[in-house]
Amino acid sequence: MEYPKVLIISPVSFNQVTGGGIFLRNLFSDWPTNRISVVHHDPLWDENTSTVNSFRLTNRELSFCWPFSKFLSLTSPYSLAGQAPSSIACSSIKRSLLKPLQYCVYSSLPERSKLTTQLHQFISKEKPDLIYTILGSNGLMSLIRNVLKISLMPLCIHIMDDWISSSHTHGVFAYSNRRAMTQHFSNLLSQCDQLLTISDAMSAEYFQRYRLTSISLMNAIPDPPNSRLTQETGGIFRLVYIGSVLQNAQLASIIDVMRAVQNLSNSRCNIQFHVYCNTSGYSLLAPHLGSASFIHPLPTSDTHFFDMLSTASCLLLPSNFDVNSVKHIKFSLPAKLPAYLASRTPILLYGPPGTAQSDYAIADQWAEVINQRSQRRLCSKLLSMYNNKAQPSPYVQNAYRCYLRNHRIKPNTERFRKILCSLTHA
């Protein structure tokens, strides 16, 4: 079986924490490791355990433009790569102290890129057949353009969310950075040999915008253990969320759910809300914790992850209702969705109408859906699910059928392999 040698250029690499990292890990799960190389700036990458050749980008290849590169060097996202966890935590603290500056300036600072001799040598040594990328910041897009100038390799772009609509909306440099982002994106689309998207809705939208045909390729997972475990710890109804907590994606809706659960708990309902997230998510949610909500670290293994899904009473799929968040996630499907669908655990979707995940849930009837921001509706739906927790959910079988139809890993990875093979034979 043929596997082209792929150079992945991405903000993230394979990991078990972020949506992009999980997606890449699953997408390339059957790829021979000697046929993959990765250029990235992912602080979660563990070079000691990985068998894939990688080049971790640093301030030499990507940085903020001068003079910001001087006095923000300790807080640069590119300087975190390769540091010890204590150093990363220290830099995160420094960045949090700069929040007022971040909102006005830092969140939209101009970036620069450089194709260094070291990176050029790495690519030359790997001899890839093609480039696969999920794109990223202006600096990373500029770097990809520089790589393409020295190579005639085919380019495959995979769009995960509509960041082109939601990025650089405020800040002193927002206008110039949006112009730069648009120029980089348009140039890369003009050089793209195959455009992939994360959903059919995104493919339709991008055809309307750019008149480019694309193929939608969603996240997929191996068949999970067939073990729906009934959780009966004193009759507790355990609402569970696992994943990212981002201000422009889920934060506000998770806080809404925390308040609704607390209200029900105060009314003598035996209900708890358990959030599993990383440390940045903890810092955002901690001020809103009540006695009925709990924050835990992310699962450390796939087995642990599926155990948590199968022992929950209900799984939450939240997204924010504000305009900028909707722009960002409108056409996206969360990386965790296939696991949710395969878990045989009821799902509650709380988010705005007209998004890909909401439309998917309504069309295929795999979740309880609340499409309006409302504490009253949240409390009412959670109370109904709490009172009927012993009854089988009518949505569970539909969810599992969607998993079997769209998200099994073998059909998706084989389809992906054929797509990349077609680029090297064109």
C-alpha positions in Angstrom: 0.0 0.0 0.0 1.4 3.4 -1.0 1.9 6.1 1.6 3.4 9.4 0.2 6.0 11.0 2.5 4.2 13.9 4.1 5.6 17.1 5.6 3.1 18.4 8.2 3.4 22.2 8.9 1.1 23.0 11.8 0.7 25.0 15.0 0.2 21.7 16.8 1.6 18.2 16.4 0.2 14.9 17.5 -1.1 15.1 21.1 -3.9 13.9 23.3 -5.0 17.3 24.6 -5.9 19.8 21.9 -8.6 19.2 19.2 -6.1 19.8 16.4 -3.5 17.5 18.0 -6.1 14.7 18.5 -7.4 15.1 15.0 -3.9 14.9 13.4 -3.1 11.8 15.6 -6.2 10.0 14.4 -5.9 11.1 10.7 -2.3 9.8 10.5 -2.9 6.8 12.8 -2.1 4.1 10.2 0.7 6.1 8.4 4.2 4.7 8.7 6.1 7.0 11.0 9.1 7.1 8.7 6.8 8.6 6.0 5.8 11.6 8.2 7.8 14.6 9.4 6.3 17.6 11.4 7.2 21.3 11.6 5.3 22.8 14.5 5.5 24.9 17.7 3.4 22.6 20.0 4.6 22.8 23.6 2.7 19.5 24.3 5.0 17.6 21.9 7.1 15.0 23.6 10.2 14.3 21.5 11.3 11.6 23.9 8.3 9.4 23.2 7.6 10.2 19.6 8.9 8.1 16.7 8.1 10.9 14.1 10.8 13.2 13.0 10.0 16.8 14.0 11.3 20.3 13.8 10.1 22.5 16.7 9.8 26.1 15.6 11.4 28.7 17.9 11.8 32.5 17.9 14.4 32.1 15.1 11.7 31.0 12.7 8.7 32.7 14.1 8.4 35.7 16.4 6.7 39.0 16.9 8.1 41.9 14.9 10.6 44.3 16.5 10.4 45.9 19.0 7.8 43.6 20.5 10.1 40.6 20.0 12.5 42.2 22.5 10.3 43.0 25.5 7.8 40.1 25.0 10.4 37.4 24.3 9.6 35.6 27.6 5.9 35.5 26.8 6.1 34.6 23.1 4.2 31.5 22.2 7.1 30.4 20.1 9.6 30.6 23.0 7.5 28.1 25.0 8.4 25.2 22.7 10.9 22.9 24.3 10.8 24.6 27.7 10.3 22.6 31.0 6.7 22.7 32.3 7.8 25.0 35.2 9.1 27.5 32.6 5.9 27.2 30.6 3.9 27.9 33.7 6.1 30.9 34.5 5.6 32.3 31.0 1.9 31.7 31.3 1.8 33.7 34.5 3.7 36.5 32.9 1.3 36.5 30.0 -1.7 36.6 32.4 -0.2 39.7 34.0 -0.3 41.4 30.6 -4.0 40.9 29.9 -4.8 44.6 29.5 -2.0 44.9 27.0 -3.1 41.7 25.3 -6.6 43.0 24.6 -5.4 46.3 23.2 -2.2 45.3 21.5 -0.8 41.8 22.3 -3.6 39.7 20.8 -3.0 41.2 17.4 0.8 41.9 17.3 2.4 41.7 13.9 4.6 38.6 13.4 7.6 37.8 11.3 8.9 34.5 9.9 12.2 33.3 8.5 13.1 30.1 6.7 16.3 29.5 8.7 19.2 27.3 7.5 18.3 24.7 10.1 14.7 24.4 8.9 15.8 24.4 5.3 18.2 21.5 6.0 15.6 19.6 7.9 13.1 19.7 5.0 15.8 18.9 2.5 16.9 15.9 4.5 13.3 14.6 4.9 12.6 14.8 1.1 8.8 15.0 1.5 6.5 14.4 -1.4 3.9 16.9 -0.3 2.9 19.5 2.3 -0.1 19.0 4.5 -1.2 22.0 6.7 -4.0 23.2 8.9 -2.5 26.7 8.5 -2.3 29.0 11.6 -1.2 32.5 12.5 0.1 35.1 10.0 3.7 34.2 10.9 3.1 30.5 10.2 1.3 31.2 6.9 4.2 33.4 5.9 6.6 30.6 6.7 4.6 28.1 4.6 4.8 30.5 1.7 8.6 30.7 2.1 8.8 26.9 2.1 6.8 26.7 -1.1 9.2 29.2 -2.8 12.0 26.6 -2.5 9.9 23.6 -3.4 7.5 22.4 -6.1 5.7 20.1 -3.7 1.9 19.7 -3.9 0.1 21.5 -1.1 -2.9 20.1 0.8 -4.8 22.6 3.1 -7.2 21.3 5.8 -9.5 24.0 7.3 -10.6 23.1 10.9 -12.5 26.2 11.9 -13.3 29.6 10.3 -10.6 31.6 12.0 -10.3 33.7 8.9 -13.6 35.3 9.9 -12.9 35.7 13.6 -9.2 36.6 14.0 -7.8 40.1 14.5 -11.1 41.7 15.4 -9.5 44.2 18.0 -6.2 45.6 18.9 -4.0 48.4 17.6 -2.7 46.3 14.8 -6.0 44.5 14.0 -6.5 46.2 10.6 -3.0 45.6 9.2 -3.0 42.1 10.5 -6.3 41.3 8.9 -5.0 42.6 5.6 -1.9 40.5 6.0 -4.0 37.4 7.0 -6.2 37.8 3.9 -3.2 38.2 1.6 -1.4 35.1 3.1 -4.6 33.1 2.9 -5.5 34.1 -0.6 -2.0 33.3 -1.8 -1.9 29.9 -0.2 -5.4 29.0 -1.6 -4.1 29.9 -5.1 -1.2 27.4 -4.6 -3.4 24.8 -3.0 -3.7 21.5 -4.9 -6.3 20.0 -2.6 -8.5 21.8 -0.1 -10.1 19.8 2.7 -12.6 21.0 5.3 -13.9 19.7 8.6 -17.6 19.6 7.5 -20.0 19.6 4.6 -21.2 23.0 5.8 -17.7 24.4 5.6 -17.2 23.0 2.1 -20.4 24.7 0.9 -19.5 28.0 2.6 -15.9 28.1 1.2 -17.3 27.3 -2.3 -19.6 30.3 -2.0 -16.7 32.6 -0.8 -13.8 31.4 -2.9 -15.3 29.3 -5.7 -13.1 26.4 -4.7 -14.3 22.8 -4.5 -13.2 20.9 -1.4 -13.6 17.6 0.3 -15.0 17.4 3.8 -13.0 15.0 6.1 -14.2 14.8 9.7 -12.5 13.4 12.7 -12.7 9.7 13.2 -11.7 7.2 15.9 -11.1 3.5 16.3 -14.0 1.5 17.7 -14.2 2.2 21.4 -14.7 -0.5 24.0 -18.4 -1.7 23.9 -19.0 -1.0 27.5 -21.7 1.5 28.5 -21.2 1.5 32.3 -24.1 2.6 34.5 -23.0 5.1 37.1 -25.0 4.7 40.3 -23.0 6.6 42.9 -25.8 7.4 45.3 -28.1 8.3 42.4 -25.9 11.2 41.3 -26.6 12.6 37.9 -23.1 13.4 36.5 -23.0 15.9 33.7 -19.5 15.7 32.0 -17.6 18.0 29.7 -14.1 17.0 28.4 -12.0 19.3 26.2 -10.9 22.9 25.6 -12.2 25.9 27.4 -11.7 28.9 25.1 -13.1 32.4 25.5 -14.1 32.5 21.8 -15.7 29.0 21.7 -17.1 27.5 24.9 -16.4 29.5 28.1 -19.6 31.5 28.5 -21.8 28.5 27.8 -19.9 26.3 30.3 -20.4 29.0 32.9 -24.1 29.1 32.1 -24.3 25.4 32.7 -22.4 25.7 36.0 -25.0 28.2 37.2 -27.9 26.0 36.1 -26.5 22.9 37.8 -25.9 24.9 41.0 -29.5 26.1 40.9 -30.8 22.5 40.6 -28.4 21.4 43.3 -29.7 24.1 45.6 -33.2 22.7 44.9 -32.1 19.3 46.3 -31.4 17.6 43.0 -28.5 15.2 43.3 -26.7 16.6 40.2 -23.0 17.4 39.6 -21.1 19.0 36.7 -17.6 17.7 36.0 -15.3 19.5 33.6 -12.0 17.9 32.4 -9.7 20.5 30.9 -6.2 21.9 30.9 -4.7 24.4 33.3 -5.7 27.4 31.2 -9.3 26.2 31.3 -9.1 25.8 35.0 -8.0 29.4 35.5 -10.9 30.7 33.4 -13.5 28.5 35.2 -12.2 28.6 38.8 -13.8 32.0 39.7 -17.3 30.6 38.7 -17.1 27.3 40.6 -19.9 26.4 43.0 -20.4 23.4 45.3 -22.0 21.3 42.5 -19.2 21.8 39.8 -15.8 20.3 39.8 -12.7 20.7 37.5 -10.3 17.9 36.8 -7.2 17.4 34.6 -7.7 16.0 31.2 -7.6 12.1 30.9 -4.1 10.7 30.6 -5.0 7.9 28.2 -7.6 6.8 25.6 -8.8 4.1 28.1 -9.3 6.7 30.8 -11.1 9.0 28.3 -13.6 6.4 27.2 -14.2 5.3 30.8 -15.2 8.8 31.7 -17.6 9.0 28.8 -19.2 5.7 29.5 -19.7 6.4 33.2 -21.3 9.8 32.7 -25.0 10.4 33.0 -24.9 13.0 30.2 -22.2 14.6 28.0 -22.2 18.3 27.4 -21.4 19.8 24.0 -21.3 23.6 24.6 -20.6 26.6 22.4 -20.9 30.4 23.0 -23.7 32.5 21.6 -21.8 35.7 21.0 -21.2 36.8 17.4 -17.4 36.4 17.3 -17.6 32.9 18.8 -20.3 31.9 16.3 -18.1 33.1 13.4 -15.2 31.0 14.8 -17.0 27.7 15.3 -19.9 28.0 12.8 -18.6 25.4 10.4 -16.6 23.3 12.8 -17.2 19.9 14.4 -15.4 19.3 17.7 -12.7 16.6 17.7 -14.4 15.0 20.7 -17.6 14.5 18.7 -17.0 11.0 17.4 -16.2 9.7 20.9 -19.3 11.3 22.2 -21.4 9.7 19.5 -19.9 6.3 20.1 -20.1 6.4 23.9 -23.8 5.4 24.1 -24.2 8.2 26.7 -26.9 10.8 26.2 -25.6 14.2 24.8 -26.8 17.7 25.6 -25.9 20.3 23.0 -26.1 23.9 24.4 -25.2 26.5 21.7 -26.6 28.7 19.0 -28.6 27.5 16.0 -27.1 27.5 12.5 -23.8 26.0 13.4 -22.5 22.7 11.8 -22.7 20.8 15.1 -26.2 22.1 15.9 -27.5 21.4 12.4 -25.9 17.9 12.5 -27.5 17.1 15.9 -31.0 18.3 14.8 -30.9 16.6 11.4 -29.8 13.2 12.7 -31.4 13.6 16.2 -28.4 12.5 18.3 -28.7 15.0 21.1 -31.0 17.0 23.3 -30.6 20.5 21.8 -31.0 24.0 23.5 -30.4 26.6 20.8 -31.3 29.6 22.9 -29.2 31.1 25.7 -31.5 30.7 28.7 -31.0 29.7 32.3 -34.7 28.7 32.4 -34.4 26.4 29.5 -31.2 24.9 30.8 -32.6 24.2 34.2 -35.8 22.8 32.7 -33.9 20.4 30.3 -31.4 19.3 32.9 -34.3 18.7 35.4 -36.1 16.6 32.8 -33.0 14.5 32.1 -32.4 14.2 35.8 -35.9 12.9 36.5 -35.8 10.5 33.6 -32.2 9.3 34.1 -33.3 5.7 34.5 -35.1 5.8 31.1 -33.2 5.0 27.9 -32.6 8.2 25.8 -34.2 8.1 22.4 -31.1 9.8 21.0 -28.4 7.3 22.0 -29.0 4.8 19.2 -29.1 7.6 16.6 -25.8 8.9 17.9 -24.2 5.5 17.6 -25.5 5.1 14.0 -23.9 8.5 13.1 -20.6 7.3 14.5 -20.8 4.1 12.4 -21.8 6.0 9.3 -19.4 8.9 9.4 -16.7 8.6 12.0 -15.1 5.1 12.0 -11.4 5.5 11.5 -10.6 2.9 8.8 -12.8 4.3 6.0 -11.7 7.9 6.8 -8.0 7.2 6.9 -8.1 5.1 3.7 -10.0 8.0 2.0 -7.4 10.4 3.2 -4.5 8.2 2.0 -6.1 8.1 -1.5 -6.5 11.8 -1.6 -2.8 12.4 -0.8 -1.8 9.7 -3.2 -3.7 11.5 -6.0 -1.7 14.6 -5.4 1.6 12.9 -5.9 0.4 11.2 -9.1 -1.1 14.4 -10.6 
